[in-house]
Amino acid sequence: MQKACLECGEKLVGREDKKFCSDYCRNAHHNKANKDSTKLVRNTNNQLRRNYRILQDLNPENKTKTSKSKLLARGFNFEFFTSIYTTKAGTVYYFVYDQGYLPLENDFYALVKRN
């Protein structure tokens, strides 16, 4: 019984358990299979990276205060963060890796850096 490449259908020669005729076909097959999840992960990572850069740029001294409008004007998306830290007093900080923000009154945010 002759087996065919899962990607291009070409006749396979070699090992009995071989599934692809070349590295190109193997990579193409797996790239197609993971296309949808890769797009989601890529877009999420891009937004996290953007949020991180914005916090880093606005917080050069590792502790400052800024407005929500300033964050939004730079493209900050509050739906993307990597962790939440709640203090013993119940204060909730949102972090993008080591850069964090704390919602304050009147649409202001305290920006901090975790050491």
C-alpha positions, 0 to 999 in steps of 0.5 A, spaced: 500 500 500 502 506 497 502 512 502 501 519 500 503 526 503 498 529 507 499 536 504 501 535 497 499 528 495 505 526 492 507 519 493 512 517 499 518 514 499 522 512 505 520 510 512 514 506 513 511 512 518 513 518 514 507 523 513 510 528 509 514 528 503 518 534 505 520 539 511 516 544 506 510 540 506 510 538 513 511 546 515 505 548 511 500 543 513 502 545 521 501 552 519 494 551 516 492 547 522 494 552 527 492 558 523 486 560 527 489 560 534 496 563 532 492 569 529 488 570 536 495 569 540 499 574 535 493 579 536 493 578 544 501 578 544 501 585 540 496 588 545 499 586 551 506 589 548 503 595 546 500 596 553 506 595 556 510 600 552 505 605 554 505 604 561 513 604 561 513 610 557 508 614 561 512 611 568 519 613 567 520 614 575 517 607 576 511 611 580 507 616 577 499 618 576 496 619 569 489 620 566 485 615 562 484 620 556 492 620 556 492 612 556 486 611 551 490 617 546 496 612 546 492 606 544 491 603 551 486 597 552 484 596 559 481 589 557 488 586 556 493 585 562 497 579 565 495 579 572 491 582 578 494 584 585 490 585 591 493 588 597 491 586 604 487 593 604 483 590 598 486 595 593 486 592 586 492 593 581 492 591 574 499 589 571 502 588 564 508 584 566 511 588 571 508 595 569 501 596 573 496 601 574 491 602 579 484 606 578 483 612 582 478 617 582 476 622 576 478 617 571 486 618 573 490 612 574 496 611 579 502 607 575 507 603 578 513 598 577 513 591 581 520 590 583 
